[in-house]
């Protein structure tokens, strides 16, 4: 049965990632720098701002260990999925093979079996004494550069699911999300020649209870999959999303751009929470009563004293010791502009009932 592997956005990776795995192929689509000399470029951190600009070379991580390394050692949440009327693995493999051939890759060279053999050779190579290793050619890293299919985080197109595109989706820029989505749509279309609408026929209307900013992003696709395609959850990785505390305010995450942290409502907090962080400040506004009650306020309050929480660790405590549900970096506003407004806000708090916590 086909699997989808989700790495949700975290403080260390605000974009997240999704990969596809069948009985024959592992497909982890990622952006890369340069021409992958030795495959090392995929392991280096690429600024979020650069990824969002688009027009980046795409590459395939052919083994889950590569994706896991790129996601700072976190394990994914895995879902087994079923596409109605399709043979699943066989039909998905057919679309993946077309995609590979379009990019000049022989599918036989990148099967799970071949990649496992390659990983075994690399492991044996790394165990060689240095004097022996220098006389042996290093096995290649299980990554393939895609000469034609470019990576774009924002400029993507999703197949509607009503009619098959004249030009295959992989001829255009893709993100990891759109690639997985479009593979599934292509399989559905070929399995339903009568043009029966797929469960994902109208992407805009699929999930409406998420912020517009995350449409077509990893959290959105995970909700679509859970709602329309999931057979069962194979593995959960919530324990791997660890919080790394620091003593210096503003250095716990990549703050080259302002970052918004969102805690979705849950059974313990039906309102949820949002906070903003720049390179200089953590900005989080609570009512004074909520802070005293440790975030357990049960009713909306109006006209009561407010409190500024200045460290995300305190936000997490107020939210029942849970990580933010989603993390987004803002590309249209600078740290400096937000810092200036926040400092003006702080300057007038002596005449209001706001307190710093």
Rosetta silent file (secondary structure, phi, psi, omega in degrees, C-alpha in Angstrom):
SEQUENCE: XXXXXXXXXXXXXXXXXXXXXXXXXXXXXXXXXXXXXXXXXXXXXXXXXXXXXXXXXXXXXXXXXXXXXXXXXXXXXXXXXXXXXXXXXXXXXXXXXXXXXXXXXXXXXXXXXXXXXXXXXXXXXXXXXXXXXXXXXXXXXXXXXXXXXXXXXXXXXXXXXXXXXXXXXXXXXXXXXXXXXXXXXXXXXXXXXXXXXXXXXXXXXXXXXXXXXXXXXXXXXXXXXXXXXXXXXXXXXXXXXXXXXXXXXXXXXXXXXXXXXXXXXXXXXXXXXXXXXXXXXXXXXXXXXXXXXXXXXXXXXXXXXXXXXXXXXXXXXXXXXXXXXXXXXXXXXXXXXXXXXXXXXXXXXXXXXXXXX
SCORE:     score description
SCORE:     0.000 S_00000001
   1 L     0.000  141.827 -178.295    0.000    0.000    0.000 S_00000001
   2 L   -71.082  146.147  178.535    1.232    3.496   -0.828 S_00000001
   3 E  -123.234  148.399  168.387    2.391    5.746    2.011 S_00000001
   4 E  -116.539  134.632 -177.511    2.712    9.488    2.453 S_00000001
   5 E  -114.779  120.828 -176.335    5.278   10.733    4.974 S_00000001
   6 E  -111.354  127.249  165.934    4.709   14.150    6.562 S_00000001
   7 E  -105.590  107.711 -177.201    7.229   16.277    8.419 S_00000001
   8 L   -69.059  153.987  175.546    5.088   19.023    9.905 S_00000001
   9 L   -57.172  140.380  178.335    6.412   22.604   10.085 S_00000001
  10 L  -133.840 -178.797  177.256    8.445   23.206   13.250 S_00000001
  11 L   -62.861  -29.833 -177.783   10.467   25.990   14.805 S_00000001
  12 L   -90.607  -22.384  176.969   13.519   24.722   12.921 S_00000001
  13 L  -138.105   98.579 -173.323   11.790   24.111    9.595 S_00000001
  14 L   -78.832   -4.374  179.620    8.880   26.452    9.005 S_00000001
  15 L   -98.542  -34.064 -174.746    7.989   24.869    5.656 S_00000001
  16 L    75.590 -173.433 -176.394    7.788   21.190    6.551 S_00000001
  17 E  -161.817  153.230  173.883    8.036   18.403    3.982 S_00000001
  18 E  -139.847  141.516  178.782    6.100   15.512    2.453 S_00000001
  19 E  -132.606  161.164 -178.381    7.357   12.447    0.589 S_00000001
  20 E  -117.766  140.023  179.249    5.746    9.542   -1.229 S_00000001
  21 E  -138.133  126.172  174.623    6.641    5.867   -0.870 S_00000001
  22 L  -112.082 -169.379  176.585    5.375    2.893   -2.865 S_00000001
  23 L   -73.690   -7.900 -174.007    6.508   -0.717   -2.934 S_00000001
  24 L  -124.383  -28.920 -174.146    9.092    0.282   -5.542 S_00000001
  25 L  -134.969  148.959  167.589   10.107    3.945   -5.117 S_00000001
  26 E  -114.936  125.213 -175.284   10.781    6.564   -2.474 S_00000001
  27 E  -123.738  103.394  174.848   10.159   10.090   -3.798 S_00000001
  28 E  -116.062  101.768 -175.011   11.276   13.049   -1.678 S_00000001
  29 E   -87.493  125.103 -175.370   11.221   16.195   -3.845 S_00000001
  30 E  -139.790  157.653  171.496   13.444   19.001   -2.560 S_00000001
  31 E   -80.466  158.788  179.905   15.124   22.231   -3.684 S_00000001
  32 E  -146.580  164.917  174.286   18.879   22.239   -4.042 S_00000001
  33 L  -102.728  138.745  170.195   21.875   24.494   -4.644 S_00000001
  34 L    62.052 -146.626 -174.143   24.132   24.043   -7.647 S_00000001
  35 L  -111.310   26.168  176.166   24.766   20.677   -9.235 S_00000001
  36 L    52.645   56.259  176.499   24.930   18.481   -6.136 S_00000001
  37 H   -63.236  111.014 -177.710   28.671   17.773   -6.056 S_00000001
  38 H    69.211    6.723  178.209   28.700   14.512   -4.152 S_00000001
  39 H    80.328    3.041 -171.746   25.144   15.222   -3.075 S_00000001
  40 H   -72.989  -24.507 -172.996   26.293   17.472   -0.241 S_00000001
  41 H   -64.170  -31.074 -178.143   24.350   20.550   -1.281 S_00000001
  42 H   -67.338  -23.189 -176.650   20.969   19.147   -0.263 S_00000001
  43 H   -81.111  -16.723 -177.997   22.174   18.824    3.330 S_00000001
  44 L   -82.984  144.728 -179.571   23.005   22.518    3.668 S_00000001
  45 L   -67.745  125.888  175.365   20.359   24.873    4.977 S_00000001
  46 L  -102.147  126.330 -177.932   18.759   26.917    2.202 S_00000001
  47 L   -54.714  140.816  179.524   17.230   30.191    3.461 S_00000001
  48 H   -57.412  -38.366 -179.301   13.429   30.142    3.472 S_00000001
  49 H   -60.406  -36.952 -179.845   13.424   33.422    1.539 S_00000001
  50 H   -71.008  -39.522  178.571   15.408   31.807   -1.282 S_00000001
  51 H   -63.384  -40.152 -177.152   13.085   28.793   -1.452 S_00000001
  52 H   -69.401  -21.444  179.206   10.040   31.074   -1.653 S_00000001
  53 H   -69.970  -23.366  178.944   11.499   32.945   -4.623 S_00000001
  54 L    81.122 -169.513  178.942   11.147   29.819   -6.758 S_00000001
  55 L    55.560   39.358  176.875   13.109   28.872   -9.884 S_00000001
  56 E  -104.803  150.715  174.856   15.365   26.537   -7.945 S_00000001
  57 E   -63.221  140.932  176.485   16.776   23.276   -9.213 S_00000001
  58 E  -100.128  155.916  175.427   14.842   20.298   -7.979 S_00000001
  59 E  -146.719  163.323  178.988   16.279   17.015   -6.753 S_00000001
  60 E  -111.959  124.390  166.665   15.017   13.701   -5.447 S_00000001
  61 E   -83.889  120.358 -172.389   15.941   12.250   -2.081 S_00000001
  62 L   -96.970    2.809 -179.754   15.710    8.537   -2.833 S_00000001
  63 L  -144.607  142.492 -176.585   15.894    7.280    0.744 S_00000001
  64 H   -60.759  -28.260 -179.862   14.036    8.296    3.890 S_00000001
  65 H   -62.913  -31.572  178.102   17.316    8.772    5.761 S_00000001
  66 H   -68.096  -47.930  177.381   18.144   11.714    3.471 S_00000001
  67 H   -61.153  -41.725 -179.827   14.836   13.412    4.189 S_00000001
  68 H   -61.784  -40.110  178.060   15.220   12.671    7.890 S_00000001
  69 H   -64.260  -41.134  178.650   18.665   14.274    7.875 S_00000001
  70 H   -66.188  -25.837 -179.814   17.276   17.366    6.138 S_00000001
  71 L   -97.967   29.043  174.172   14.566   17.542    8.819 S_00000001
  72 L    58.599   38.117  174.092   17.112   17.642   11.666 S_00000001
  73 L    80.707    6.011  179.508   16.730   13.994   12.610 S_00000001
  74 L   -81.462  144.197  174.152   12.940   14.064   13.056 S_00000001
  75 L   -88.890  151.199 -178.450   10.839   11.088   12.006 S_00000001
  76 L   -85.732  169.406  164.826    7.711   11.680    9.904 S_00000001
  77 E   -91.749  128.077 -175.689    4.069   10.906   10.485 S_00000001
  78 E  -109.178  135.097  176.147    3.197    8.146    8.015 S_00000001
  79 E  -121.911  133.256  167.392   -0.195    7.548    6.411 S_00000001
  80 E   -86.115  133.256 -176.853   -1.251    4.601    4.309 S_00000001
  81 E  -124.579  155.242  179.108   -3.563    5.873    1.578 S_00000001
  82 L  -126.893  128.439  174.758   -6.030    4.312   -0.833 S_00000001
  83 L  -103.278  116.781 -173.928   -6.989    5.754   -4.227 S_00000001
  84 L   -55.699  135.004  177.088  -10.413    4.442   -5.184 S_00000001
  85 L    68.972    2.490  179.099  -10.532    2.098   -8.212 S_00000001
  86 L  -103.784  155.219  176.463   -6.757    2.275   -8.642 S_00000001
  87 L   -83.047    7.810  174.025   -4.263   -0.527   -8.112 S_00000001
  88 L    60.032  -96.015 -175.339   -2.359    2.036   -6.021 S_00000001
  89 H   -52.077  -51.192 -175.987    1.276    0.898   -6.037 S_00000001
  90 H   -62.318  -45.698 -178.490    1.264   -0.177   -9.696 S_00000001
  91 H   -69.700  -39.236  177.755   -0.593    2.885  -10.962 S_00000001
  92 H   -66.615  -42.062  178.166    1.422    5.307   -8.842 S_00000001
  93 H   -57.412  -38.502 -179.804    4.673    3.649   -9.937 S_00000001
  94 H   -61.377  -44.038  179.073    3.668    4.220  -13.564 S_00000001
  95 H   -67.982  -42.791  178.571    3.277    7.991  -13.027 S_00000001
  96 H   -60.379  -40.710 -179.261    6.518    8.186  -11.015 S_00000001
  97 H   -65.985  -37.046  175.068    8.391    6.373  -13.792 S_00000001
  98 H   -62.044  -44.043  178.015    7.135    8.853  -16.399 S_00000001
  99 H   -59.939  -44.357  179.390    8.333   11.683  -14.159 S_00000001
 100 H   -64.108  -47.043 -178.568   11.755   10.028  -13.757 S_00000001
 101 H   -63.665  -36.601  177.438   12.201    9.386  -17.483 S_00000001
 102 H   -58.512  -33.011  179.965   11.227   12.977  -18.288 S_00000001
 103 L   -96.271   17.359  175.086   14.183   14.040  -16.129 S_00000001
 104 L    72.755   23.387 -178.949   16.578   11.577  -17.752 S_00000001
 105 L  -107.980  128.044  175.748   16.588    9.095  -14.852 S_00000001
 106 L   -75.572  117.191 -177.928   16.368    5.367  -15.489 S_00000001
 107 H   -54.745  -31.684 -179.032   13.713    4.068  -13.052 S_00000001
 108 H   -65.026  -21.961 -178.319   15.641    0.827  -12.612 S_00000001
 109 H   -82.349  -11.840 -172.355   18.513    2.810  -11.085 S_00000001
 110 L  -128.146   22.625  175.199   16.429    4.317   -8.283 S_00000001
 111 L   -68.105  160.296  178.545   14.198    1.522   -7.029 S_00000001
 112 H   -57.477  -39.646 -179.755   14.028    0.984   -3.272 S_00000001
 113 H   -63.447  -45.309  179.618   15.986   -2.240   -3.694 S_00000001
 114 H   -66.874  -38.688 -179.577   18.801   -0.551   -5.644 S_00000001
 115 H   -67.865  -37.897  176.569   18.922    2.392   -3.246 S_00000001
 116 H   -62.127  -39.554  176.624   19.154    0.060   -0.239 S_00000001
 117 H   -62.083  -41.791  179.440   22.132   -1.649   -1.902 S_00000001
 118 H   -63.794  -43.195  179.150   23.723    1.758   -2.441 S_00000001
 119 H   -62.702  -38.423  178.019   23.170    2.743    1.207 S_00000001
 120 H   -63.358  -42.532  178.302   24.758   -0.518    2.326 S_00000001
 121 H   -63.833  -39.354  179.330   27.817    0.182    0.165 S_00000001
 122 H   -65.810  -39.697  178.675   28.097    3.694    1.590 S_00000001
 123 H   -63.260  -42.993  178.300   27.907    2.346    5.125 S_00000001
 124 H   -64.853  -37.977  179.483   30.677   -0.152    4.376 S_00000001
 125 H   -63.517  -42.379 -178.015   32.756    2.582    2.741 S_00000001
 126 H   -68.806  -17.633  178.828   32.501    4.832    5.795 S_00000001
 127 L   -88.807   -6.043 -179.348   33.780    1.995    7.994 S_00000001
 128 L   -70.988  145.001  172.279   36.963    1.625    5.963 S_00000001
 129 L   -60.094  147.538 -177.111   40.245    2.827    7.488 S_00000001
 130 H   -52.312  -39.485 -177.400   41.280    6.184    5.930 S_00000001
 131 H   -67.734  -28.422  176.675   44.247    4.643    4.115 S_00000001
 132 H   -82.357  -38.246 -177.013   41.949    2.104    2.411 S_00000001
 133 H   -61.654  -34.485 -177.573   39.143    4.558    1.714 S_00000001
 134 L   -68.619  -15.112  179.047   41.407    6.841   -0.325 S_00000001
 135 L  -101.192    4.902 -178.655   41.975    3.994   -2.795 S_00000001
 136 L  -122.149  136.623  178.166   38.271    3.224   -3.219 S_00000001
 137 L   -70.169  129.219 -178.634   35.749    5.284   -5.137 S_00000001
 138 L   -69.054  127.938  176.774   33.121    6.653   -2.782 S_00000001
 139 L   -60.969  146.553 -177.716   29.622    5.321   -3.591 S_00000001
 140 L   -68.587  154.276  176.347   27.211    8.036   -4.676 S_00000001
 141 L   -78.383  141.222 -177.270   24.705    9.527   -2.264 S_00000001
 142 L   -72.640   65.578  177.313   21.092    8.430   -2.978 S_00000001
 143 E  -136.881  139.096  177.798   20.079   11.784   -4.432 S_00000001
 144 E  -125.126  128.433  174.660   19.296   12.600   -8.062 S_00000001
 145 E   -73.469  140.136  178.113   19.345   16.057   -9.626 S_00000001
 146 E  -103.431  107.088 -175.689   16.314   16.830  -11.785 S_00000001
 147 E   -70.625  -19.040 -174.947   17.462   18.741  -14.891 S_00000001
 148 E  -113.785  -44.971 -177.249   13.942   19.675  -16.019 S_00000001
 149 E   -82.158  111.609 -179.151   11.470   19.797  -13.121 S_00000001
 150 E   -87.451  160.200  179.076   12.225   22.897  -11.047 S_00000001
 151 E   -99.699  134.075  172.919   11.263   23.462   -7.423 S_00000001
 152 L  -143.696  131.877 -179.527    8.982   26.321   -6.398 S_00000001
 153 L   -79.945  -35.668 -174.131    7.348   26.822   -3.014 S_00000001
 154 L  -107.578  -40.971 -173.627    4.750   29.372   -4.139 S_00000001
 155 L   -86.322   75.294 -175.726    4.396   29.287   -7.935 S_00000001
 156 L  -125.767  159.365  176.585    2.689   25.917   -8.241 S_00000001
 157 L  -126.341  135.688  175.931   -0.328   24.498  -10.046 S_00000001
 158 L  -106.891  134.870  176.706   -2.611   21.736   -8.802 S_00000001
 159 L   -64.912  137.812 -175.176   -4.492   19.547  -11.271 S_00000001
 160 L   -71.438  -26.770 -178.248   -8.222   20.136  -10.959 S_00000001
 161 L    89.606    0.139 -179.930   -9.125   16.466  -11.214 S_00000001
 162 L   -95.840  -42.852  177.734  -11.809   17.108  -13.857 S_00000001
 163 L  -137.267  146.503 -178.343   -9.799   16.751  -17.076 S_00000001
 164 L   -73.991  132.178 -179.881   -6.297   15.491  -17.669 S_00000001
 165 L   -62.216  142.194  177.536   -3.826   18.263  -18.476 S_00000001
 166 L   -63.968  -35.325  178.353   -2.505   18.263  -22.031 S_00000001
 167 L  -111.618  129.990 -176.381    0.967   18.745  -20.598 S_00000001
 168 L   -59.711  148.205 -174.594    1.985   16.609  -17.641 S_00000001
 169 H   -58.127  -33.604 -175.903    2.299   18.430  -14.314 S_00000001
 170 H   -75.217    0.297  171.477    6.014   17.656  -13.944 S_00000001
 171 H   -78.075  -13.053 -178.317    6.767   19.820  -16.989 S_00000001
 172 L  -114.434  170.450  178.513    6.101   22.782  -14.714 S_00000001
 173 L   -61.312  145.042  179.633    7.517   23.944  -11.388 S_00000001
 174 E  -136.829  159.047  165.307    6.455   21.886   -8.388 S_00000001
 175 L  -110.356  173.934  176.873    6.767   21.864   -4.619 S_00000001
 176 H   -60.900  -35.337 -179.639    6.894   18.674   -2.572 S_00000001
 177 H   -68.374  -50.387 -176.661    3.194   19.236   -1.815 S_00000001
 178 H   -67.189  -34.211  179.298    2.050   19.814   -5.398 S_00000001
 179 H   -62.032  -47.448  179.585    4.118   16.907   -6.728 S_00000001
 180 H   -64.647  -46.106  179.495    2.468   14.450   -4.331 S_00000001
 181 H   -57.675  -46.888 -175.585   -0.982   15.949   -4.893 S_00000001
 182 H   -71.707  -31.260  173.703   -0.633   15.834   -8.682 S_00000001
 183 H   -60.934  -45.697 -179.585    0.653   12.249   -8.711 S_00000001
 184 H   -63.615  -42.907  179.325   -2.493   11.222   -6.830 S_00000001
 185 H   -63.061  -42.305 -179.856   -4.721   13.248   -9.170 S_00000001
 186 H   -61.989  -41.982  178.538   -3.086   11.738  -12.251 S_00000001
 187 H   -62.674  -43.142  178.986   -3.645    8.220  -10.910 S_00000001
 188 H   -60.369  -47.622 -176.859   -7.301    9.035  -10.199 S_00000001
 189 H   -59.742  -40.397 -178.669   -7.884   10.454  -13.677 S_00000001
 190 H   -74.101  -23.394  179.250   -6.419    7.395  -15.350 S_00000001
 191 H   -87.633  -10.018 -178.143   -8.469    5.086  -13.150 S_00000001
 192 L  -132.808   72.918 -177.961  -11.703    6.965  -13.939 S_00000001
 193 L   -63.612  -12.859  178.644  -11.861    7.593  -17.706 S_00000001
 194 L   -80.548    7.772  179.291  -15.515    8.623  -17.332 S_00000001
 195 L    63.839   25.836  174.105  -14.265   11.901  -15.793 S_00000001
 196 L   -60.730  127.650 -177.836  -15.874   11.111  -12.450 S_00000001
 197 L   -58.415  138.801  178.420  -14.731   13.940  -10.121 S_00000001
 198 L   -79.653  164.791  176.022  -12.029   12.907   -7.703 S_00000001
 199 L   -60.953  -18.074 -177.874  -12.329   13.502   -3.939 S_00000001
 200 L  -115.726   36.202 -173.136   -9.803   16.279   -4.508 S_00000001
 201 L   -70.668  -26.985  179.016  -11.424   17.771   -7.632 S_00000001
 202 L  -125.415   90.400 -174.365  -11.615   21.323   -6.258 S_00000001
 203 H   -55.011  -35.426 -176.135   -8.453   22.052   -4.220 S_00000001
 204 H   -66.146  -33.378 -175.840   -9.679   25.460   -3.017 S_00000001
 205 H   -94.398   -0.740 -175.336  -12.816   23.977   -1.411 S_00000001
 206 H   -62.886  -50.570 -177.514  -11.174   20.872    0.048 S_00000001
 207 L  -131.497  117.506 -176.005  -10.214   22.318    3.401 S_00000001
 208 L  -111.979   -0.922 -176.633  -11.685   25.635    4.525 S_00000001
 209 L  -100.512   25.202  176.094  -10.807   25.662    8.233 S_00000001
 210 L  -120.422  152.991  176.033   -7.145   26.622    7.724 S_00000001
 211 L   -58.862  146.396 -179.018   -5.594   30.077    7.245 S_00000001
 212 H   -56.522  -32.012 -176.651   -5.279   31.077    3.582 S_00000001
 213 H   -62.023  -21.687 -177.703   -1.487   31.281    4.016 S_00000001
 214 H  -104.571    6.057  173.526   -1.203   27.507    4.394 S_00000001
 215 L   -59.591  135.774  178.850   -3.350   26.517    1.416 S_00000001
 216 L    68.117   15.996  176.075   -1.363   24.119   -0.769 S_00000001
 217 L  -108.802  179.678 -173.447    1.281   23.776    1.947 S_00000001
 218 H   -56.371  -48.921  179.989    2.182   20.763    4.101 S_00000001
 219 H   -59.560  -37.586  178.826   -0.500   21.256    6.840 S_00000001
 220 H   -63.067  -49.419 -178.428   -3.161   21.655    4.146 S_00000001
 221 H   -62.942  -38.024  179.611   -2.168   18.480    2.278 S_00000001
 222 H   -61.915  -40.292  179.231   -2.084   16.468    5.501 S_00000001
 223 H   -67.640  -38.207  177.619   -5.655   17.513    6.283 S_00000001
 224 H   -61.895  -45.962 -178.940   -6.757   16.657    2.725 S_00000001
 225 H   -62.889  -45.430 -179.305   -5.170   13.220    2.980 S_00000001
 226 H   -62.942  -34.527 -176.308   -6.698   12.512    6.395 S_00000001
 227 H   -80.032  -37.773 -169.056  -10.128   13.563    5.168 S_00000001
 228 H  -114.415  -22.512 -168.640  -10.233   11.906    1.752 S_00000001
 229 L  -128.549  -12.909 -169.876   -7.549    9.255    1.339 S_00000001
 230 E   -70.394  132.802  169.147   -6.268    7.853    4.615 S_00000001
 231 E   -90.031  -50.136  175.655   -6.506    4.163    5.330 S_00000001
 232 E  -166.886  160.095  174.335   -4.674    4.391    8.642 S_00000001
 233 E   -84.493  124.693 -178.292   -1.837    6.156   10.414 S_00000001
 234 E   -85.090  -44.242 -177.781    1.219    3.934   10.335 S_00000001
 235 E  -149.139  141.787  177.259    3.527    5.940   12.590 S_00000001
 236 L  -114.725  144.537 -175.153    3.301    9.146   14.599 S_00000001
 237 L  -127.225   28.010 -176.785    6.289   11.316   15.404 S_00000001
 238 H   -57.545  -29.043 -177.879    4.981   13.989   17.768 S_00000001
 239 H   -70.896  -16.415 -177.671    7.723   13.109   20.245 S_00000001
 240 H   -87.217   -8.310 -178.882   10.407   14.110   17.744 S_00000001
 241 L   -87.560   76.331 -171.023    9.260   17.741   17.534 S_00000001
 242 L   -86.890  145.336  175.011   11.466   18.890   20.358 S_00000001
 243 L   -91.062  127.514  177.352   11.733   22.382   21.770 S_00000001
 244 L  -107.008  109.775 -176.245   15.303   23.676   22.122 S_00000001
 245 L   -79.798  154.023  175.081   15.405   26.388   24.758 S_00000001
 246 L  -136.723  162.885  177.943   17.910   29.248   24.766 S_00000001
 247 L   -91.727  -10.358 -175.890   18.878   31.937   27.223 S_00000001
 248 L  -105.428  120.000 -178.746   18.921   34.664   24.611 S_00000001
 249 L   -60.850  131.999  174.759   15.579   36.107   23.591 S_00000001
 250 L    89.397    6.837 -179.290   14.963   35.869   19.880 S_00000001
 251 L  -115.928   11.573 -176.055   17.530   33.211   18.980 S_00000001
 252 L   -81.403   -7.875  177.361   15.464   30.033   19.279 S_00000001
 253 L  -150.016  173.949  179.825   14.620   29.951   15.575 S_00000001
 254 L   -69.685  112.020 -173.767   15.675   31.324   12.222 S_00000001
 255 L  -113.904   31.477  174.717   14.681   34.998   12.472 S_00000001
 256 L   -66.239  -19.714  173.832   15.936   36.330    9.157 S_00000001
 257 L  -133.940  152.830  175.915   12.225   37.076    8.601 S_00000001
 258 L   -57.338  143.750 -175.818    9.417   37.785   11.090 S_00000001
 259 E  -125.768  134.647  177.490    7.797   34.550   12.250 S_00000001
 260 E  -106.852  130.416  176.608    4.217   33.876   13.333 S_00000001
 261 E  -110.585  131.802 -176.812    3.471   30.989   15.730 S_00000001
 262 E  -125.485  129.425  171.575   -0.065   29.623   15.892 S_00000001
 263 E  -106.606  112.200  179.395   -1.615   27.286   18.426 S_00000001
 264 L   -67.989  152.694  175.369   -4.862   25.918   17.019 S_00000001
 265 L   -58.504  145.784  174.336   -7.793   25.554   19.460 S_00000001
 266 L  -139.154 -171.056 -175.585   -7.996   22.201   21.210 S_00000001
 267 L   -64.765  -23.028 -179.245  -10.094   20.568   23.921 S_00000001
 268 L   -95.407  -19.324  179.316   -8.212   22.516   26.618 S_00000001
 269 L  -142.715   98.852 -173.390   -8.165   25.886   24.854 S_00000001
 270 L   -80.179   -1.172  178.025  -11.057   26.529   22.527 S_00000001
 271 L  -102.820  -27.346 -175.390   -9.691   29.917   21.412 S_00000001
 272 L    73.753 -171.256 -177.202   -6.106   29.030   20.497 S_00000001
 273 E  -159.292  157.265  174.892   -3.331   31.615   20.406 S_00000001
 274 E  -140.514  143.462  178.423   -0.955   33.429   18.057 S_00000001
 275 E  -138.003  161.127 -177.567    2.392   35.113   18.695 S_00000001
 276 E  -127.141  137.659  178.871    4.908   37.034   16.605 S_00000001
 277 E  -130.943  135.812  174.969    8.685   36.888   16.760 S_00000001
 278 L  -115.213 -170.967  176.848   11.327   39.109   15.164 S_00000001
 279 L   -71.955   -6.760 -174.990   15.096   39.112   15.406 S_00000001
 280 L  -125.037  -31.201 -173.343   14.720   41.209   18.560 S_00000001
 281 L  -133.349  149.598  163.445   11.392   40.500   20.284 S_00000001
 282 E  -104.948  122.516 -171.982    8.918   37.755   21.077 S_00000001
 283 E  -117.514  112.515 -177.119    5.492   39.433   20.985 S_00000001
 284 E  -144.158  123.730 -172.949    2.592   37.628   22.586 S_00000001
 285 E  -111.391  122.366  177.675   -0.514   39.267   24.016 S_00000001
 286 E  -126.645  161.503  168.550   -2.655   37.604   26.688 S_00000001
 287 E   -77.294  150.109  179.675   -5.234   38.796   29.160 S_00000001
 288 H   -60.632  -35.837  179.985   -3.866   39.136   32.667 S_00000001
 289 H   -65.449  -40.367  178.939   -6.510   36.685   33.896 S_00000001
 290 H   -62.415  -39.195  179.252   -5.419   34.027   31.362 S_00000001
 291 H   -65.298  -41.299  178.889   -1.823   34.335   32.550 S_00000001
 292 H   -65.936  -36.340 -178.589   -2.906   33.926   36.169 S_00000001
 293 L   -87.839    8.575 -178.962   -5.076   30.929   35.252 S_00000001
 294 L    57.326   45.103  173.610   -2.222   29.415   33.187 S_00000001
 295 L    76.027   12.108 -174.522   -4.135   29.748   29.918 S_00000001
 296 L  -100.179   23.676  177.980   -7.276   27.976   31.144 S_00000001
 297 L   -60.040  136.294 -175.113   -9.679   30.841   30.559 S_00000001
 298 L  -107.619   -8.320 -178.334  -13.055   29.463   29.525 S_00000001
 299 L  -135.615  147.741  176.766  -14.847   32.605   28.398 S_00000001
 300 L   -65.321  140.505 -177.251  -14.040   35.506   26.099 S_00000001
 301 L  -122.254  146.015 -178.006  -13.161   38.585   28.093 S_00000001
 302 L  -130.878  136.254  173.234  -13.528   42.256   27.190 S_00000001
 303 L    70.598   30.476  177.003  -12.028   45.345   28.761 S_00000001
 304 L  -113.199  163.716 -178.544   -9.700   43.642   31.232 S_00000001
 305 L   -58.371  145.275  179.063   -5.964   44.223   31.799 S_00000001
 306 E  -106.479  163.304  179.250   -3.615   42.731   29.218 S_00000001
 307 E  -135.654  140.933  173.582   -0.204   41.058   29.571 S_00000001
 308 E   -98.626  122.695  173.291    2.782   40.763   27.258 S_00000001
 309 E   -95.471  124.960 -169.416    4.504   37.383   27.287 S_00000001
 310 L  -108.624   10.906  175.847    8.081   37.917   26.109 S_00000001
 311 L  -145.362  138.040 -176.101    9.355   34.366   25.686 S_00000001
 312 H   -66.286  -26.678  178.346    7.877   31.506   23.706 S_00000001
 313 H   -59.141  -38.619  178.397    8.594   29.007   26.453 S_00000001
 314 H   -68.284  -39.057  175.249    5.995   30.822   28.578 S_00000001
 315 H   -57.014  -44.427 -179.616    3.524   30.724   25.671 S_00000001
 316 H   -62.163  -39.915  177.629    4.000   26.980   25.474 S_00000001
 317 H   -62.668  -43.507 -179.889    3.325   26.623   29.200 S_00000001
 318 H   -66.946  -24.150  178.025    0.132   28.672   28.875 S_00000001
 319 L   -95.849   27.510  176.193   -0.921   26.444   25.978 S_00000001
 320 L    74.876   33.054  179.618   -0.665   23.292   28.064 S_00000001
 321 L    57.125   42.671  177.162    3.022   22.647   27.352 S_00000001
 322 L  -119.682  148.890  177.087    2.424   22.095   23.649 S_00000001
 323 L   -69.036  159.232  172.983    4.397   23.244   20.620 S_00000001
 324 L   -56.971  144.128  177.409    2.836   25.671   18.122 S_00000001
 325 L   -70.562  -34.866 -178.437    0.547   23.876   15.689 S_00000001
 326 E  -147.335  151.682 -179.581    1.953   25.853   12.778 S_00000001
 327 E  -133.998  129.296 -177.946    4.829   28.246   12.120 S_00000001
 328 E  -131.538  137.786  173.655    4.976   30.743    9.249 S_00000001
 329 E   -99.752  139.937 -175.152    7.644   33.192    8.127 S_00000001
 330 L   -98.477  128.123 -177.133    6.521   36.532    6.672 S_00000001
 331 L  -102.993  -10.141 -173.986    8.238   37.741    3.511 S_00000001
 332 L   -99.377   -7.619 -179.814    6.393   41.035    2.969 S_00000001
 333 L  -129.832  139.761 -177.518    7.259   42.811    6.247 S_00000001
 334 L   -88.382  158.657  172.411   10.735   43.379    7.724 S_00000001
 335 H   -56.290  -43.850 -175.381   11.924   42.737   11.270 S_00000001
 336 H   -59.887  -41.934 -177.991   12.839   46.422   11.544 S_00000001
 337 H   -65.327  -42.992  179.345    9.312   47.614   10.719 S_00000001
 338 H   -68.629  -40.915  178.338    7.704   45.319   13.293 S_00000001
 339 H   -58.458  -41.695 -178.212   10.326   46.173   15.917 S_00000001
 340 H   -63.704  -45.317  179.504    9.628   49.882   15.459 S_00000001
 341 H   -65.720  -40.272 -179.344    5.869   49.461   15.906 S_00000001
 342 H   -65.606  -38.250  179.414    6.350   47.172   18.898 S_00000001
 343 H   -66.891  -35.501  174.759    8.674   49.657   20.577 S_00000001
 344 H   -64.350  -40.897  178.968    6.067   52.396   20.111 S_00000001
 345 H   -62.548  -43.023  179.702    3.520   50.053   21.687 S_00000001
 346 H   -64.995  -37.672 -177.104    5.833   49.365   24.642 S_00000001
 347 H   -61.513  -28.195 -176.739    6.479   53.090   25.158 S_00000001
 348 L   -98.228    1.523 -175.154    2.804   53.779   25.857 S_00000001
 349 H   -72.433  -11.102  177.021    2.147   50.814   28.134 S_00000001
 350 H   -70.665  -18.107 -179.784    2.890   52.919   31.217 S_00000001
 351 H  -102.575    4.348  178.486   -0.452   54.655   30.616 S_00000001
 352 L  -120.906 -174.983 -178.656   -2.351   51.396   30.074 S_00000001
 353 L   -99.635   19.069 -179.724   -3.003   48.252   32.083 S_00000001
 354 L   -77.519  137.105  176.605   -0.595   46.053   30.029 S_00000001
 355 E  -123.787  148.323  175.729    1.960   44.107   32.009 S_00000001
 356 E   -90.377  134.282 -178.178    5.058   42.207   30.896 S_00000001
 357 L  -121.884    0.000    0.000    5.165   38.570   31.980 S_00000001
